[in-house]
């Protein structure tokens, strides 16, 4: 278990340290400066029970070498989960910790905020006064805190854990249930062959569980029974999403399970997956439950906050393993900071593999609502091609291409409810669904683009649209305009228009369809659907057969 403000690996100088082999898969073209020297960066994770920081070098080949890891206990979650507010004392405590972290960063020569990623999870995210917290930290330290939602946590976890899973034969092709029981929530990923089959977040965290039990007034055996009851409810929900048709591995993340791994495996080097027999984990869990927090602090040197969450977290992992009748669990040292560092290497861009995971999730959702998949895929591909060809006009970055593609795949999900107002139904379904890899804000943009695939143009009084900032409002309008052109191009639902060429004739955009002689039906649809494009881009659209 990390000691407060103590490095996990000792370094005689800021640039000398052991390597972290889990993050050697990143590309190098973003990572380094023009002189090809290492770039020193930091990732800070503000959690419910602690603030952790990892300082690392991004090497010229794109690999990451961790220089130092620091931890300082805080108790933000207790306030946030009980009152939905962060106390003034808690905010000042966090600001003081981050001031000290900032001094450490300056010792490493990290001054630019571009080299520092600071995220906050459930405790800050759920607090009604989170803006006050963010502003106070900025005033005190100059650091920008980014509250990330469950989808972003899962995305970052995926970036960190996948290389480690793929490097081991046992986990590369089998199904892995990746679970982290945090202070405020439990994050779940089901991964097979590098592909995400399911992702979900549950409001079952060790600290949140403790507060629920404290409020009940239960003690002794009754306390244990209530704890198991709460955990079992989540196990039922997890089992509904995880088929055990093939070998299943349980891969556990988090400080509590790492503590258990070090207790049970003396020589674990943290660079590989530790294998813990479930019987041994169950014995340790029982010991922790019987010892109480004071005894754990005395015996293991843990802080009180850390000791407090051990029992419910370890019990959750043990019950999960027993539920799936597993003989052992695998423990990874990968954490949120590792994923954040990998994200910094990528420059915040989505890799092609990650984009595929988003699309897979969208296709799965579309099948659930019985979309015409052939038509939706045809529209999505045409929308992608239009996006590429119109780069100079829309000036949107590559992430929006993925959002547009997903919107195109799902634009007809509302038909599952009714033909009437199906565009509004599409918005509702997408907005209230989970798509792996997309934050709540990104999901809202996808939902709005699908909502505007037909009928009215975006209006400020429309649900979800008026509250967007100007940049996102314009982005939604641009993507919706492009989506309407793509829908018109496949109006016959035959998929006969696969290739398109774009050209400019005066102020008019001309789209031609190679190999298709008769586009009369699509021309009618284009005249009906291109109005929004002309309103946004100022260009009328003409569709015609390819001139031979």
N, C-alpha and C positions, 0 to 999 in steps of 0.2 A: 504494500500500500504506500502511495506517495507521501512523503513528509512535507509539511508546509514550507514552501519556498526553498525546498531542497531539490537539487537536480537528480533525476533518475540515473543519468550517466554522468560521471565526473569528467570535467574537461579542464585542462590546465590553462587553456586560453579559449576565448570565445569561438575560435574557428577549429578547434581540435575536439573530436568526439567520435563515439562509435556510430556506425551507420545504422539506419533503419531500413531493412531489406524489403519491407512490405510495400514501399512506394516507388519501386524502380521501374514502373511501367509508363511513366508520363512522357510526353513528347518534349523534345528539347528546344523546339524553335521558338517557344514562348518564354521559356524559363530564364534565360540568361541575358545579361546585358551585352552591349555591342562589343565590349572588349573580351568577351568569352570568360569572364571571371564569375565565380559563384555569386549567387544572389541570396542574401540572408533575409529571411522572412519569419513571420510569427503568426500563430493561430491561437486565439483565446476563446474559450468556451465558458460562458456564464450559466451554470446549472442551478438546480434547486438547492444543492447542499455544498457546492464548492465552485471556485473559479480556477480553471486550469489553463496553463499556457504551454505551448510547444514552440521552441525556436529551432529553426532548421536552415540548412543551406540547400539551395537548388543548384545542382552541379551542371556543368556544360552539356552533359549527355541527357539531362532532364531528370536524373535520379535525385532523390531527396535524402539528405543526411541530417538526422536529428541531432542537435547540439545540446539541448537542455530542455527538461520538462519540469514545470513548477506547479504546485497545487497550494491553494489556500482555502480552508473551509469557510463557508458562509452559510447563512440560514435564511435565504430568500424564500424558499419554498414554504416554510411554515406560515409566514404571513400571507403569501399569495394564495395558497390553497384553502386557508381558513376564512380570510376576509376579502379575497380578490384584490387586495391592495398590498403594495410593498411599504413597510414602515419607513419612517425617516431614518431611524437607526440602521435598518438594513441597507438602505440606499447609501448612507454615508460609509458604512462598513465596506460595501462593494467598491465605492469610489476610492477609498483608501487603499484597498488591495490593488486596484488597477493603477493607481499612482505609483505604487512600488514596482509593479510589473513594467510600467513605462520607463522607470529608471533603469531597470535591467535591460530593457530593449536598447536604450541609449548606449549602454556599455558595449553592446554588440554592434553599434553603429546603425541601428534601425531607427530612423527618424521619420521617414515618409509613411503616411497612413496607407499609401498604396501597397506597402509591404506588410501590412498588418490586417488580418481579418478577425473581427470580433463578433461573435454570435451569442445570442441568448436563447435558451430553450423554454420549457413550459412555464417555469415560475414567472419570468418576466413577460412572456407572451400572454399569459392569462391575466396579468395584473391590470386593473382598470387605470392605474396611474403609470403605465409603462412609458408613456411619453415623458413624464417628469423624470423617470429614472434615466432614460436615454439622454435627455438634456443635461441632467446633473453630471453624468459621466463625461459628457463632451466638455462641459465647462471645466471640470476637474482635471481632465487628462488629454483632451483633444481627440479622443478615440470615438469613432462612430460605431455604436452598438446596433447590430442588425437582429431583431427578433425573427427567428426562423420557425416556420410551421412544421407540422409532422411530415409533410411531403418532402420538404427540403432536408429534414434530418435523414429520412430514408434515402434520398438521393446521395447525400454526402457519405452515409454509411456504405451504400453500394459501391461508391468509388473507392473507399478504403478497403473493404473486405474482399471484393471480387478477385483481385490479383492473388491474394493468399489462397482463396478457395481453388482457383484454377491451377495453382502451382502444385497441388497435392492430388495424387491419383484418386484417393478415397473420396474427395469432395468435388472433383472436377466434373464428373458426369452424374453422380448420385444427387438426390434432392437434399438440400440443406435448409434447415429451419434456423435462420439467424435471428437471435432474440437478444435484446438488451432491456433489462429491468432498471429503469432510472428512478430518480427521486419522485418525478411527477407522472411519468407515463412509461409504458412498455412498447417498444418499437419492434415490429415483426417484418421480416423479409423472407420469402420463400424463393430460393434460387436453385436453378439446375442448369448446368452447362454454361454458366455466365448469364443466363436469362432469368429475369424476374417473373415468377409465376403469380406472385401475390405480394402485396404490401399493405400494412395496416398499422394503426397506432391505437393503443388502448389507454384509457385513463386509469391505469393500474400501476402506480409507482409505489416504491417502498415507503417514502415519506407520506404520501397521500393515504396509503393503507393504515399507517400508524395513527394518523390524525382521525381517521374514521373509527378505528378501534378505541382510541382515547375518548372520543365523544360518546361511545356506547357504555363506557364505564366497566367493561368486562375485564376480568382478571383470571390468571391461572389457566386452567384447562379450558374454560369458556372463551378466553382470549384466543387461544390457539385454534379452537373450533371455528370461531368467527373469521379468523385470518384465512384458514383453509377454505372456508365457504366463499369468501370474496375471490380468492385465486381460482377456485374451481369454476366460477361463472365465466371467467375469461378463457379458461382452458376449453370449455364447451364451444365458445365462439371460435377459438383457434382451430379446433379439430374439424369444424365445419368447412374451413378453408384449406385444410392440408390433407390431401389424399396420401395414404400410405401404400400406394400401389408398387412402389419400388423402395429400395433402401433409403432410409431417412437418417440424416445426421442432424443433431442439435448442436449448433455453434453459438456459444454464449459470449456476449460482450459485456463490458461494464466493470467498474472498479470493485464491486462486491464479489463478482465471480473470479476476478483476477486475484483478489485476496485469498479466496478458497484454493485456487490453483497453486499459489505459493505455499500455502499451508500443507498441501497434500503432495506437492512435487518439489523437492528441495532444490533440484538443479534446473528448473525451468528457466530457459534463457529469454523467454518472451519473443523470440524471433520466429517461432513455429507454433503450430496449434498444440496446446497441451491436451492430453487425454486423461480425463478424470473418471474413474469408476463411479457409477451412480450410488453404489452402496457406501463408498467412502464419503461422497458428498453428503449423503443423508446422515451419516454419523456426525460429520462436522456440523451440519445444520442443527442437529439435535443438541449438540454441545453448546453452540452459540445461543440457542433458545433458552437453555437452562442457566447459562452463565449470567446473562443480563449485561447491560451496557458498561457498567463500571468495571466489571471483571474483564470484559473484552479490551477496554482501554488499557487496563493494567497489564494484561498478559501480552497483547500484541502491539502496544504502542500506538493504537489508532486514536484519532480524535473522537470526541463524544458524538459528533454528528455522523461520522463514518460508522462508529459502532452501533449507533441507533438503527441504521437502515440495513445492517447485515442480515439479521434474522428473517425479515419478510422477503428480502430479495433472494437469499439462498433457498428459502422454502419454495418460492415461486419456481426457480430453476429445477429444483428437485421434483416437485409435483409435475412439472411439464415433462421431464424425462420419464417419470413413472407412467404418466398418461399415455405416452407413445411406446411404452414397454422397451425402453432403451437401456442397454447395459452400461454405456458410458456417454459422456458429453465431451465436446471439444471446446476449448477455451481459447479465444484470440485476444491478443494484446492491442489489436486495432481499436482505435477510438475516434471520436468525432474530430479531434484535432488532426489525425492522420488524413481523414477525408478532406478536411479544409485545406491542408497543405497540398494534397493532390489537385484540389480545385484551383488553388493559386497557380500551380504549374500549368494547368490548362488555360489559364487566363480567364477563368469563369465561363469558357466556351463548353458546349456540350460535345462530347466525343461522338463519333458515328455509332459506337456500340450503345451509348446511352440513349441516343435518339431512337435507335431500334427498340429499346425497352419501352420508351414512351408510346411508340406506334403500336407495339404488341399489346400494351395495356388498353389503348383506344380500340383496337380491333376486338379485343375480348369484351369490352363494354358494348360495342356495337352489336356483336352477336347476341348478347344478352337481351337486347331490345329488337332483335330480328330485322336488322337493316338489310337492304339490298346491297350485299357486300361487293358484288361485281361493279355496280354503278358507283358506289361510294369510293372504291379504289380507283376507278377511272377518273372520277372528278378530282380526287386527291392528287393523282399524278399530273393531271392537266394544271391544277392550281400550283403545284410545285414548279412546273415548267414556266408558267406565266410569271411566278415570283422571280425566278432566275432571270428571265428575259427583261423584266421590268425593274431591275435593281436600281438603275439611275433614277427612275421615276419615284419609287416608293421609299428608297433610302432607309430601309429597315434592316437590322442585323440578322444574322443567321438563325437566331432563336425563333424569330417570328415565322420563318419558313416552317419550322416544326409545328408551331401553334396553328398556322394556316392549314397544314396537312391534316392535323388532328381534327380541326373544325370541319374540314371537307369530309373526312371519314364518318363523322358523327352528325352531319347536318340534318339527316332524316330520322334521327332516333325518336323525335316527337311523334312520328306516325304510329308508334306503338300505342300511344294514348288515343290519338284522334287525328283524322285528316284535317279537321277544322283547327285553325291556329296551331298547326304542328310546329311552326317555327318558335312559338312561345313555349310549347311543351319541350322542345329540344333544349332551350335555355334552362328550363327548370331541371330536367334530367341531368344534364352535364354539370350544372352548378352544384348539384347535390350528390355527385358521384365522386369517387376517388380514382384518379389516374396517376399511376406511378410516375414520379419524377417531376410533376407539375405542382407548383405552389398554389395556394388558394387564389392568389392574384392572377397567376397564369391560367388557372382553370376558369376564372371569371372571364378572361379575355376570349378563351376558346368558346365558352358558352355564348358570349355576345356575338361573336362572328357567326356562329351557327344560327343564332336568333335572327340575324340580318341576312340570311341567305335568300330571303324572299320578302315580298311585301314592303313595309315601310322602311325608310332610311332611318339611321340612328337619330334619336331625339333626346334632348336633355332631360325630359321627364320620364324616359323609359327606365325601368328597374335595372339597377346595376351600371347603367351607362353614365348618367349625370354625375355620379360620384367619382368617376375616373379623373385623373389629371389630364391635362391637355395632350401630353405625349401619347398616353394610352388611348384616349378618345380618337385621336387621329390614326393611330395604328389599327384600331378596330375597324374604322371606316375604310381604310386602305385594304385591309385583308378581306373584309366583306365584299368590297367592290371586285376584287380579283376572284373571290369564290363564286360570285354570280356569273362571271364570264366562263369559268370552268364548268359550271352547271349547264349553261347554255350550250357549250361545246359537246356535252353528252346528253343533250335533250332527248335523243332517240333511245337512250339506254342500250345502245348496241355496241358501244366501245369502238366504233369504227374510226373515230378521230383519236389517234394516239400521238401523232406528231403534229406540231404546229410551228409555223414560222411567223415572226413578227417584223413589221416594217413600219416606217413613218412616211406618210404622204401628206405634206403640209402639216396641219394640226391634227390630222386624223391618224389613229392607230389602226393598222390593217393586220388582220390575222388570216393566214392562209393555211389550208389543211392539205398537205401533200398526199397524193394517192386517193383522195376522195373527190369524185366528180360532181356529186349532187349534195350540196349543203343547204338546200332550200329550207328544210325544217329547222336546222340549227340557226339559220339566218333570222327566222321569225323569232326564235327564242332569244337570240342575241339582241335584237331590237328591243325586246321587252326587258331584258336583264341588264343592259349596259348603261342605263341611266345613272345609276349610282357611281359607276366608274367615271363617267363624264363630269358629274358633279364634283368628285374628289380630285381628279387629275386634270380636268379641263380638256379632255380629248374624247371626241366621239369615236366609236368603234365600228369597224366594218369587217365582216367575215366573208371570205370568198374562197372558191376552190383555188388550188395552186395554178398559177398561169403557166401553161406549157409553151 
